Amino acid sequence: MAKFKFLIGNISISLCLLNFTAAKAEIIPDDTLPTNSIVRPVGNIRVIEGGTQRGENLFHSFREFSFSVLTSNVTGNVAIFNHNLAVRNIITRITGGSHSYIDGLITAASGSRANLFLINPQGIIFGANASLNIGGSFVATTANSIKFADGLEFNATTNNNTSLLTVNVPVGLQFGDSPGNIEQPIVADLPLGLQVGNGRTLGLIGGNLLLESSLLEAPGGRVELGSVTGGGFVSLSQVDDAYAAGYSGVQNFGDIRLAAGTLVNTGSIPMQDSGGAIQIQGRNVTIDDSLVFAVNFGLQTGNSLIVNATESLKVGGISNILTIAQSQAKAGDIWITAKDSVELGEESFIGSQVCSLGESCANVTGNGGNLTIETRRLLLTDGAGIEASTFGAGNTGNILVRATDSIDLRGESADGDIPSGIFAQVAPDAPENAGNTGTITLETQQLNIQGGAQISNVSRYGSQGGDLLINASAGMQVSGTSQFATASSLDIFRSGIFAVTQAGTTTNDSTLNINTGLLTVENGARITADNLNIVGDRLIIQNGAEVTVAGESGNLSIKARSLKLDNQSQLIAQTTSGNGGNINLNLSAILRLRLNSQISTFADGNGGNIEINSPFIVATPNENNDITANVFGGAGGRVTISTQKFLGLVVRNRGELEQILGTTDPNQLDSGFLLTNDILTFSQASPSFTSMVTINQPDVDSRQRFAAFSTNPINTSRLTQVCSSDGETEPGLKATFPGDRETKNSPSPHHLLTISNFTPINVVDNPDSPKIVEAQGWVMDTNGNIALVAPVPTVNHQHPWFSSTICHIHE
């Protein structure tokens, strides 16, 4: 998205002065090596010579290693490691028991390609002027020792037998129980930064890491940030000219904080190598007002960006974690693992994209990286998001989120421009040859989307639409709109889930698959897809919410135990061109319609079909709940209903509608103008179109028409009062099968029974017999069976399927 490019060039930095008490900083050798280190001052330059060489390893040992005077006006010293060019590893330990403060340039002999390992168990602090100019990798650590392939180690806490210094390569870092921290406190001036050569490793591996306004760069190489506490072994594996850290030998991790404009960058050199790797390993990792990214300008697939937190990851303050493809090669993948939680806020993003906005993107054919996030709980707020996008010809990556407990998406940015959410998209300003969108897969127990937050997979310009797969085993709630929503802007500010193709894309539709327990869509929220499949237990769509398909000939399929539409909610398959989509409902218990809700198909071409299979279909009388299949151009669709019983609905045709509404104007023929609950198929362009509504109900045994009546008369004193239309009780009963008053049709056994002014006969008093109580409601058992009951049993009135079919509705 555009915000990525903006942040790279304009990331905000909060600075304050660093106040140190005056103290002399020195580089002082100890005398523990066979050939001791020598420090030769030349003005502000410290020339470091001597040391003990074994093969390609050069060992140095110092009692103190700090340089610059710790005042605000005297800085900028230089420490030069002078050595012969046969040396490949400069291994330096600090044994004096004090931390190192580095506020100048560390460099090596001209032409050197040696790696530099700096070991101080007490801690390391970098100042604003800290910088590097070495040919190899740089690893600063607060481990106790460095280990080698032959089992020997170079220890900074004990003066072990240095006569056994080894020619073998380093293989890892051994930590003590209380390693010191590595810090770069916030400073008044922009830091020079720590940078290594192309393809090398910049590693900071210690106790807690606090890096504020820091600049860490390893072009096409690796940045390794690790926090270890309480002992453990960190392996170092050579990868080409770099080192990769491994943490399988560590049980206890510390905290890492990147803040105040810290920049971590492993972007590659144009047309060389690949985007570098970044690994951040800790307990609680916080990234605040900072940027961690890798841009691949090279010809090879970018390396991975990995964040592992044994407890939590928090990203805020408009921070980004991202990889970018800027050539023909793929961007690096992003792997986020946090055992407890991942929280993003304040417009922060984790993402991978093809091409930076503002660049020439038509020739950028490399694909975006894949994003994988694994945690217990994912929370996105205040415009934060997870995104895979393309501004170029390359495809977006895929997004996979596994959150064992919950995924919560809430609200939008402070100005309302950016919703919180999870997105895969072809950007609106991508070229006409834009790439395809990938797949979004979400796996969790509970998914909540509120306050204008969204999940979307959007393709444009003829690109292939990606799929969106959601498995929420317990349930899903999609609720509400943005606080900035108005009547005219409601559509763009709804909470929702979207998998659609736009702007000229007529094929390659996206599909949204939802598998859940209880799905609630409410309070103006919307779910929209080119094709939509929902499998669940109970579905509730209420209070102005919508579930729709919008692709040409798209299908909306629901398989569940029960479905309820309530209070101006809609289930719609609609197309603005071509043939209409279809709606298929397979319910094992009941479909219920209330308060001006609709199940409809609309199309410009031939109409879509509606097929409903449900044992019971119930619409509360005179609430304008409709099931319609309408078209503007071609033939109308078909409505097919298979049920044991449907109540409160009437089948109508065009002629009846014209007669009731008193018009033949097709633009005015709308069953929504009637209070009745109607089933209708209709073609506005073809008055001769024959309504195609089929109701399939089980055959009734004809012998049931000749039921034997009891010879014992009814004791009418045992009949209770009955309900009037307003829910109050009134004496007396009468029963009729009314005709359709508007169309003068003859009575039908399918019409509802109306009871009024019943006159009792053969009255027999029997005071000892209990009153016969009128049925006052119905309940469903665990097997889905419906039973009439009186009195209404005591239940939880919030249960969505408990109601009275005669007097009152119990919710």
ABEGO torsion letter per residue (X at the ends): XAAAAAAAAABBBBBBBBBBBBBBBBBBBBAABABBBBBBBBEABBBBBEEBBBEABBBBBBABBBBEBBBAABBGBBBBBBBBAABABBBBBBAAGBBBBBABBBBBBBGBABBBBBBBAAEBBBBAABBBBBABBBBBBABABBBBAAGBBBBAABBBBAAABBABBBAEBBBBABBBBBBBBBBABBBAEBBBBBGBBBBBBBBBBBBBGBBBBBBGBBBBBBBBBGEEBBBBBBBEABBBBBAAABABBBBBBBBGGBBBBABBBBGBEBBBBBBBBBABBBBBGBBBBBBBABABBBBBBBBBBAABBBBBGGBBBBBBBABABBBBBBBBBBAABBBBBGGBBBBBBBEBBGBBAAABABBBBBBBBBBABBBBBGGBBBBBBBABABBBBBBBBBBAABBBBBEBBAAGABBBEBBBBBBAABBAABBBBBBBBBBBABBBBBGGBBBBBBBBGGBBBBBBBBBBAAEBBBBEBBAABBAAAAAAABBEBBBBBBGGBABGBBBBBBBBBBBBBBGGBBBBBABBBBBBABBBBBGGBBBBBABBGBBBBBBBABBBBBGGBBBBBBBABEBBBBBBBBBAABBBBBGGBBBBBBBABBBBBBBBBBABBBBBBGAGBBBBBBBAABBBBBBBBBBABBBGBBBBBAAAAAAAAGBABAAABBAAABABBBBBBBBAABAABBBBBBBBBBBBBAAAABBBBBABBBBAAABBBBBBAAGBBBBEBBBBBBBBAAAGBBBBAABBBBBBGBBBBGBBBBAABBBBBBBAEBBBBAAGBBBBBOBBBBBBAABAABBBAAABBBX
